[in-house]
Amino acid sequence: MKDKQSSDPLSEATNDQQADEPVSPEAGADNAASSGEPDESLATDNDDDARQPGSDSEVEISLETQLEALSAQLSSAKDEQLRTQAEMQNLRRRAERDVEKAHKFGLEKLINGLLPVLDNFDRAIAAVPEAAADDEVVKSLLEGVELTRKTALDVLKTFSVEVLEPYGEPFNPEFHQAMTMVPSPTAEPNSVIDVLQKGYTLNGRLLRAAMVVIAKTEEA
């Protein structure tokens, strides 16, 4: 009996066909499960699942880096905006000061040009001798010159021009120019006892210092 089964050509062909047929994954898995051996494909899937949390961490780190970069850019933009606003405010303030100065001192050159005219009025009035002051012709001329001078000064006062005539006042080097010092028994030392030429200011700014004579203590 044993010899007949081993020599059966049909059984041998069936065994050879089963050996040549490919094994499906399901069958392999079943075979592996039945045989107790681990499946390599399942191990690969487990490795991918094990690496997945690491990929999420890398994404989170990348997002944090981008967020920090955006925060830095936003902070820089805010700083630049603040600097720009400060510069604009400074420019506006400087422009306002320039406009204010233009209003206050825009006529400075014109007034300086008129000061010699006022000086000539003063010289004309001072040049009239006292003996001729009673003459009707001289008197009318003198009144006309004084009236013209007063009108000119009134116009200048409307533009905040003030006359410096510091007779009897203490000497002030900011507004007075000392021409000489003269001993005086009655005047206070370092006070103005004579005004050689009047001074003028425009809105508190000195246009021309007053030329004065200063008293000093008499030498013993």
C-alpha positions as semicolon CSV with decimal commas, in nm:
position;residue;x (nm);y (nm);z (nm)
1;M;0,000;0,000;0,000
2;K;0,276;0,248;0,088
3;D;0,453;0,192;-0,238
4;K;0,141;0,265;-0,445
5;Q;0,071;0,603;-0,277
6;S;0,425;0,728;-0,321
7;S;0,432;0,634;-0,683
8;D;0,096;0,799;-0,767
9;P;0,168;1,062;-1,033
10;L;-0,154;1,262;-0,962
11;S;-0,071;1,324;-0,600
12;E;0,277;1,437;-0,691
13;A;0,146;1,686;-0,947
14;T;-0,097;1,829;-0,691
15;N;0,182;1,876;-0,438
16;D;0,403;2,051;-0,695
17;Q;0,119;2,287;-0,799
18;Q;0,058;2,388;-0,437
19;A;0,425;2,458;-0,390
20;D;0,438;2,686;-0,698
21;E;0,121;2,889;-0,620
22;P;0,185;3,237;-0,454
23;V;0,071;3,287;-0,102
24;S;-0,165;3,586;-0,040
25;P;-0,098;3,833;0,246
26;E;-0,410;3,717;0,425
27;A;-0,296;3,366;0,393
28;G;0,049;3,464;0,502
29;A;-0,089;3,643;0,800
30;D;-0,306;3,346;0,881
31;N;-0,010;3,120;0,838
32;A;0,204;3,348;1,053
33;A;-0,066;3,360;1,316
34;S;-0,105;2,986;1,304
35;S;0,268;2,932;1,305
36;G;0,343;3,196;1,573
37;E;0,596;3,391;1,362
38;P;0,568;3,781;1,349
39;D;0,460;3,946;1,023
40;E;0,712;4,198;0,883
41;S;0,437;4,416;0,726
42;L;0,268;4,460;1,062
43;A;0,599;4,558;1,216
44;T;0,647;4,828;0,952
45;D;0,301;4,975;1,024
46;N;0,380;4,978;1,394
47;D;0,703;5,168;1,325
48;D;0,511;5,435;1,126
49;D;0,262;5,472;1,409
50;A;0,547;5,507;1,654
51;R;0,704;5,788;1,451
52;Q;0,375;5,985;1,415
53;P;0,394;6,166;1,753
54;G;0,743;6,285;1,667
55;S;0,614;6,444;1,346
56;D;0,344;6,630;1,540
57;S;0,610;6,769;1,774
58;E;0,812;6,896;1,483
59;V;0,505;7,070;1,341
60;E;0,435;7,235;1,678
61;I;0,796;7,358;1,703
62;S;0,776;7,499;1,351
63;L;0,452;7,683;1,432
64;E;0,601;7,825;1,752
65;T;0,903;7,950;1,558
66;Q;0,682;8,119;1,300
67;L;0,470;8,273;1,576
68;E;0,779;8,413;1,748
69;A;0,903;8,558;1,418
70;L;0,565;8,720;1,350
71;S;0,557;8,861;1,704
72;A;0,904;9,012;1,655
73;Q;0,799;9,166;1,324
74;L;0,485;9,311;1,484
75;S;0,686;9,460;1,771
76;S;0,934;9,613;1,526
77;A;0,649;9,759;1,320
78;K;0,493;9,913;1,632
79;D;0,826;10,068;1,734
80;E;0,874;10,210;1,386
81;Q;0,520;10,352;1,393
82;L;0,584;10,518;1,729
83;R;0,909;10,670;1,602
84;T;0,733;10,797;1,291
85;Q;0,457;10,954;1,500
86;A;0,715;11,119;1,727
87;E;0,902;11,257;1,427
88;M;0,579;11,392;1,279
89;Q;0,494;11,562;1,608
90;N;0,839;11,719;1,624
91;L;0,807;11,839;1,265
92;R;0,466;11,988;1,339
93;R;0,596;12,165;1,649
94;R;0,896;12,303;1,462
95;A;0,666;12,423;1,185
96;E;0,442;12,594;1,440
97;R;0,743;12,761;1,602
98;D;0,869;12,875;1,264
99;V;0,529;13,021;1,179
100;E;0,513;13,193;1,516
101;K;0,861;13,339;1,470
102;A;0,768;13,453;1,122
103;H;0,468;13,638;1,264
104;K;0,670;13,791;1,545
105;F;0,994;13,876;1,371
106;G;0,902;13,883;1,003
107;L;0,928;14,266;1,004
108;E;1,263;14,274;1,182
109;K;1,461;14,380;0,875
110;L;1,206;14,645;0,781
111;I;1,206;14,793;1,132
112;N;1,584;14,794;1,145
113;G;1,575;14,994;0,823
114;L;1,340;15,248;0,985
115;L;1,548;15,301;1,299
116;P;1,786;15,551;1,131
117;V;1,479;15,755;1,030
118;L;1,372;15,774;1,394
119;D;1,726;15,870;1,490
120;N;1,712;16,159;1,241
121;F;1,386;16,276;1,398
122;D;1,555;16,273;1,739
123;R;1,855;16,465;1,606
124;A;1,632;16,723;1,437
125;I;1,440;16,784;1,757
126;A;1,759;16,804;1,966
127;A;1,922;17,042;1,714
128;V;1,665;17,319;1,765
129;P;1,819;17,580;1,994
130;E;1,620;17,689;2,296
131;A;1,637;18,053;2,187
132;A;1,467;17,973;1,856
133;A;1,199;17,754;2,013
134;D;0,969;18,057;2,059
135;D;0,982;18,147;1,692
136;E;0,650;18,064;1,531
137;V;0,805;17,918;1,217
138;V;1,055;17,708;1,407
139;K;0,792;17,611;1,656
140;S;0,555;17,485;1,385
141;L;0,836;17,293;1,218
142;L;0,935;17,141;1,549
143;E;0,579;17,037;1,623
144;G;0,551;16,878;1,279
145;V;0,870;16,676;1,331
146;E;0,761;16,565;1,680
147;L;0,416;16,466;1,551
148;T;0,570;16,265;1,265
149;R;0,805;16,090;1,506
150;K;0,520;16,010;1,746
151;T;0,306;15,870;1,461
152;A;0,591;15,648;1,348
153;L;0,643;15,519;1,703
154;D;0,271;15,450;1,744
155;V;0,274;15,244;1,426
156;L;0,576;15,049;1,544
157;K;0,413;14,984;1,881
158;T;0,126;14,808;1,704
159;F;0,393;14,558;1,589
160;S;0,526;14,518;1,947
161;V;0,825;14,751;1,901
162;E;0,939;14,914;2,226
163;V;1,179;15,206;2,271
164;L;1,470;15,168;2,513
165;E;1,541;15,502;2,680
166;P;1,685;15,386;3,012
167;Y;1,774;15,719;3,170
168;G;1,821;15,674;3,546
169;E;1,789;15,294;3,525
170;P;2,056;15,045;3,636
171;F;2,290;14,939;3,358
172;N;2,172;14,619;3,186
173;P;2,432;14,465;2,953
174;E;2,163;14,270;2,771
175;F;1,995;14,587;2,641
176;H;2,248;14,865;2,702
177;Q;2,581;14,942;2,544
178;A;2,810;15,141;2,771
179;M;3,001;15,406;2,581
180;T;3,178;15,562;2,877
181;M;3,173;15,595;3,255
182;V;3,155;15,935;3,420
183;P;3,192;16,016;3,792
184;S;2,867;16,148;3,935
185;P;2,812;16,278;4,288
186;T;2,433;16,234;4,271
187;A;2,365;15,927;4,056
188;E;2,387;15,573;4,176
189;P;2,703;15,394;4,068
190;N;2,655;15,180;3,758
191;S;2,336;15,362;3,661
192;V;2,257;15,534;3,330
193;I;2,302;15,910;3,344
194;D;2,274;15,984;2,972
195;V;2,134;15,817;2,659
196;L;2,337;15,886;2,346
197;Q;2,120;15,673;2,120
198;K;1,791;15,500;2,196
199;G;1,752;15,127;2,168
200;Y;1,464;14,918;2,035
201;T;1,318;14,573;2,094
202;L;1,074;14,362;1,890
203;N;0,859;14,122;2,094
204;G;1,127;14,124;2,361
205;R;1,408;14,055;2,115
206;L;1,677;14,318;2,104
207;L;1,693;14,502;1,774
208;R;1,949;14,757;1,882
209;A;2,107;14,825;2,218
210;A;2,080;15,171;2,372
211;M;2,409;15,362;2,379
212;V;2,444;15,501;2,730
213;V;2,676;15,679;2,969
214;I;2,719;15,510;3,308
215;A;2,785;15,677;3,641
216;K;3,072;15,567;3,858
217;T;3,184;15,654;4,207
218;E;3,391;15,968;4,234
219;E;3,752;15,913;4,320
220;A;3,860;16,053;4,655
